[in-house]
Amino acid sequence: MAFIPQPKDPPRFTVIDETADWLVVDKPPFMEAHPSKPNGRPTLWDGLRGLLAYEIVNGGQVSIINRLDRETSGLTLVAKHRAAARELHLQMQGRRVEKEYLALVWGWPERETFTIDAPILRQGECMPSPIHLKQAVHPDGAAARTRFQVECTFTLETSNGNRFALVRAFPETGRTHQIRVHLAHAGHPVVGDKIYGPDEQCYLEFIRTGWTPELGSRLLLPRHALHSTVLRLPDAGLAWRTPLAPDLMSWAGENLLAALKTSII
């Protein structure tokens, strides 16, 4: 019988839907998908191992299909056994899993809909970079394409700008940090983005000091404002939707609600 470790402080997430083959969960921000170091903080994988303990001791497994960054919130698809994982990964590779994200961005885009079709490369491969994982638009990179739709624009009085927008992103490829890179390339970086926002030094400072009031005044949010809002499996006729994360709604406040009016997010 397999031993299923139980985390001392089980991660909290919401199960949206479940079958014998998979489940869909709403991941909160600041939760890592997988363990990155021994004895680290409990992760989504740890919590799923506890939740699916019965399935695991009977031959099942935990396979996170669409892995979100630590700061990104929203819908995550999880396979419960090897056959389901293989099928869902094949659908991902064949671009038959449709994803939508919501992002709060700096500025007001000029067009209601726009597409960024720009290859992405790890920045350190084309120029010196103090951030190993930082990506950049570069002609030698891998093909990357994202469609965007502006849901609404709104204003907030902040120390470094007052124009913001809620943007829906439809990634057609799956490159590292793709949506964040493409929005920054378009001149509308995601609010709170430590790497692609106002200054990459914010990320380096955060690594050294953790979150500080000074970083707060420059970034406005302690995490990048990106949320996985829709997942679809067209082959199975399935779709799931979750609203913009509470912390992002709270930050944008009444001005965002007023701007949305009758829009459904």
C-alpha positions as CSV (number, residue, x, y, z in Angstrom):
1,M,0.0,0.0,0.0
2,A,1.3,3.4,-1.0
3,F,2.0,6.0,1.8
4,I,0.2,9.3,1.2
5,P,1.8,12.1,3.1
6,Q,-0.6,14.6,4.7
7,P,0.6,18.2,4.7
8,K,0.6,19.8,8.1
9,D,-1.3,22.8,6.8
10,P,-3.3,21.5,3.8
11,P,-3.6,24.0,1.0
12,R,-7.1,25.5,0.5
13,F,-8.6,25.4,-3.0
14,T,-12.1,24.9,-4.4
15,V,-13.2,21.9,-6.4
16,I,-15.3,23.1,-9.3
17,D,-16.1,19.7,-11.0
18,E,-15.1,16.1,-10.7
19,T,-15.5,12.7,-12.4
20,A,-13.7,9.4,-12.0
21,D,-11.1,10.5,-14.5
22,W,-10.3,14.2,-13.6
23,L,-11.2,17.2,-11.5
24,V,-11.2,20.9,-12.0
25,V,-10.1,23.2,-9.2
26,D,-9.9,26.9,-8.6
27,K,-6.3,27.6,-7.4
28,P,-5.8,30.6,-5.2
29,P,-2.9,33.0,-5.8
30,F,0.5,32.5,-4.0
31,M,0.1,28.7,-4.1
32,E,2.8,26.7,-6.1
33,A,1.5,23.9,-8.3
34,H,4.3,21.5,-7.4
35,P,7.0,21.3,-4.6
36,S,10.1,23.2,-5.6
37,K,12.3,22.4,-2.5
38,P,12.2,19.9,0.4
39,N,10.1,20.9,3.3
40,G,8.7,23.9,1.5
41,R,5.3,25.3,1.8
42,P,2.4,23.0,1.0
43,T,1.5,23.1,-2.7
44,L,-1.5,22.4,-4.8
45,W,0.0,18.9,-5.6
46,D,0.2,18.2,-1.8
47,G,-3.4,19.2,-1.3
48,L,-4.5,17.0,-4.2
49,R,-2.5,14.1,-2.9
50,G,-4.5,14.3,0.3
51,L,-7.8,14.8,-1.4
52,L,-7.3,11.9,-3.8
53,A,-5.6,9.5,-1.2
54,Y,-8.2,6.8,-1.9
55,E,-7.6,6.9,-5.7
56,I,-3.9,6.9,-5.3
57,V,-3.7,3.8,-3.0
58,N,-5.8,2.1,-5.7
59,G,-3.4,2.8,-8.5
60,G,-4.3,6.4,-9.3
61,Q,-2.0,9.5,-9.5
62,V,-2.1,13.3,-9.5
63,S,-1.3,14.9,-12.8
64,I,-1.7,18.7,-13.1
65,I,-2.5,19.3,-16.8
66,N,-2.3,23.1,-17.1
67,R,0.2,24.3,-14.5
68,L,-0.3,27.9,-13.3
69,D,2.5,30.1,-12.0
70,R,2.5,30.6,-8.2
71,E,0.9,34.0,-8.4
72,T,-1.6,33.2,-11.1
73,S,-5.0,32.2,-9.8
74,G,-7.9,30.2,-11.4
75,L,-8.9,27.0,-13.1
76,T,-6.6,24.1,-13.1
77,L,-7.4,20.7,-14.7
78,V,-6.1,17.6,-12.9
79,A,-6.0,14.0,-14.1
80,K,-6.6,11.2,-11.6
81,H,-4.9,8.3,-13.4
82,R,-2.4,7.6,-16.0
83,A,-4.8,7.0,-18.9
84,A,-6.6,10.3,-18.3
85,A,-3.3,12.1,-17.9
86,R,-2.1,10.8,-21.3
87,E,-5.3,11.7,-23.1
88,L,-5.5,15.2,-21.6
89,H,-1.8,15.9,-22.3
90,L,-2.4,14.8,-25.9
91,Q,-5.3,17.3,-26.1
92,M,-3.1,20.0,-24.7
93,Q,-0.4,19.2,-27.2
94,G,-2.9,19.2,-30.0
95,R,-4.3,22.6,-28.8
96,R,-7.7,21.0,-28.1
97,V,-7.9,22.5,-24.6
98,E,-9.2,26.0,-24.9
99,K,-8.1,28.5,-22.2
100,E,-9.1,32.1,-21.4
101,Y,-7.5,34.4,-18.8
102,L,-8.5,37.7,-17.3
103,A,-5.8,40.3,-16.7
104,L,-5.8,43.7,-15.1
105,V,-3.4,45.9,-17.2
106,W,-1.8,49.3,-17.2
107,G,-3.3,51.8,-19.6
108,W,-6.2,51.7,-22.1
109,P,-5.5,49.7,-25.3
110,E,-6.4,51.6,-28.4
111,R,-8.4,48.7,-30.0
112,E,-11.1,46.6,-28.4
113,T,-9.6,43.5,-29.9
114,F,-6.0,42.8,-31.0
115,T,-3.6,40.0,-31.6
116,I,0.0,39.6,-30.7
117,D,1.8,37.2,-33.0
118,A,5.4,37.4,-31.7
119,P,8.0,34.7,-31.0
120,I,9.2,34.3,-27.5
121,L,12.7,33.4,-26.3
122,R,14.4,33.2,-22.9
123,Q,16.0,36.6,-22.6
124,G,19.3,35.2,-21.5
125,E,19.8,33.5,-24.8
126,C,19.8,36.7,-26.8
127,M,21.2,39.3,-24.3
128,P,22.6,39.5,-20.7
129,S,19.8,39.1,-18.2
130,P,19.9,39.1,-14.4
131,I,16.7,37.1,-14.3
132,H,17.2,33.5,-15.6
133,L,13.5,32.8,-16.2
134,K,12.6,36.1,-17.9
135,Q,11.3,35.7,-21.5
136,A,11.4,38.2,-24.3
137,V,9.9,38.8,-27.8
138,H,12.7,37.9,-30.2
139,P,12.7,36.7,-33.9
140,D,14.7,33.6,-33.0
141,G,12.2,32.5,-30.4
142,A,9.4,29.9,-30.6
143,A,6.2,30.9,-32.3
144,A,3.7,32.5,-29.9
145,R,0.2,34.0,-30.6
146,T,-2.3,35.5,-28.2
147,R,-5.7,37.1,-29.0
148,F,-6.9,39.8,-26.6
149,Q,-10.3,41.4,-26.0
150,V,-10.8,44.5,-23.9
151,E,-13.6,43.9,-21.4
152,C,-13.7,47.4,-20.0
153,T,-11.5,50.3,-19.1
154,F,-11.6,52.1,-15.8
155,T,-9.7,54.6,-13.6
156,L,-8.1,54.4,-10.2
157,E,-6.2,57.1,-8.4
158,T,-2.7,55.7,-7.8
159,S,0.7,57.2,-7.2
160,N,1.9,56.3,-10.7
161,G,-1.0,56.3,-13.1
162,N,-4.8,56.1,-13.1
163,R,-5.8,54.3,-16.4
164,F,-6.3,50.5,-16.3
165,A,-8.2,47.9,-18.3
166,L,-9.6,44.5,-17.8
167,V,-8.5,42.3,-20.7
168,R,-9.5,38.8,-21.7
169,A,-6.6,36.7,-23.2
170,F,-7.0,33.7,-25.5
171,P,-3.5,32.1,-25.8
172,E,-3.2,30.0,-29.0
173,T,0.2,28.6,-28.0
174,G,1.6,27.8,-24.6
175,R,5.0,29.5,-24.1
176,T,6.4,30.4,-20.7
177,H,4.9,33.6,-19.4
178,Q,3.3,34.1,-22.8
179,I,0.4,36.3,-21.9
180,R,2.5,38.5,-19.6
181,V,5.2,38.9,-22.2
182,H,2.8,39.7,-25.0
183,L,0.9,42.3,-22.9
184,A,4.1,44.0,-21.9
185,H,5.2,43.9,-25.6
186,A,1.9,45.6,-26.5
187,G,2.6,48.4,-23.9
188,H,0.1,47.2,-21.4
189,P,1.9,45.1,-18.8
190,V,-0.1,43.2,-16.1
191,V,-0.6,45.2,-12.9
192,G,1.7,43.8,-10.2
193,D,4.0,42.0,-12.5
194,K,7.5,42.0,-10.9
195,I,9.3,40.9,-14.0
196,Y,7.5,42.5,-17.0
197,G,6.0,45.5,-15.2
198,P,7.5,48.9,-14.6
199,D,11.0,47.7,-13.8
200,E,12.6,44.2,-13.7
201,Q,14.5,45.4,-10.6
202,C,11.3,45.0,-8.7
203,Y,11.7,41.2,-9.0
204,L,15.3,41.3,-7.9
205,E,14.4,43.5,-5.0
206,F,11.6,41.2,-4.0
207,I,13.9,38.2,-4.0
208,R,16.3,40.1,-1.6
209,T,13.8,41.8,0.7
210,G,10.3,40.3,0.2
211,W,7.3,42.5,-0.2
212,T,7.8,46.1,1.0
213,P,5.7,49.3,1.0
214,E,8.1,50.7,-1.6
215,L,7.4,47.8,-3.9
216,G,3.7,48.2,-3.3
217,S,3.8,51.9,-4.4
218,R,5.4,50.8,-7.7
219,L,3.6,47.6,-8.5
220,L,0.2,48.4,-6.8
221,L,-0.5,44.7,-6.2
222,P,1.6,42.0,-4.4
223,R,1.0,39.6,-7.3
224,H,0.5,39.8,-11.0
225,A,-3.2,40.3,-11.8
226,L,-3.7,37.3,-14.0
227,H,-6.5,34.8,-13.5
228,S,-7.4,31.6,-15.4
229,T,-11.1,32.1,-16.0
230,V,-12.3,29.6,-18.6
231,L,-11.3,26.0,-19.5
232,R,-12.9,24.1,-22.3
233,L,-12.6,20.6,-23.6
234,P,-14.4,20.8,-27.0
235,D,-14.0,17.1,-27.8
236,A,-16.0,16.3,-24.7
237,G,-18.4,19.2,-24.9
238,L,-17.2,20.5,-21.5
239,A,-16.5,24.0,-20.2
240,W,-15.8,25.6,-16.8
241,R,-15.8,29.2,-15.8
242,T,-14.8,31.1,-12.6
243,P,-15.1,34.8,-12.0
244,L,-12.2,37.2,-11.5
245,A,-10.4,36.3,-8.2
246,P,-11.7,38.2,-5.1
247,D,-8.4,40.0,-4.4
248,L,-8.3,41.5,-7.9
249,M,-11.9,42.5,-7.7
250,S,-11.3,44.1,-4.3
251,W,-8.3,46.1,-5.6
252,A,-10.2,47.4,-8.7
253,G,-13.3,48.1,-6.6
254,E,-16.4,50.0,-7.6
255,N,-14.8,51.6,-10.6
256,L,-14.3,48.3,-12.3
257,L,-17.9,47.2,-11.4
258,A,-19.2,50.4,-12.8
259,A,-17.2,50.0,-16.0
260,L,-18.4,46.5,-16.5
261,K,-22.0,47.4,-16.1
262,T,-23.9,44.4,-17.6
263,S,-20.7,42.4,-18.7
264,I,-20.4,38.9,-17.3
265,I,-16.8,38.0,-16.3
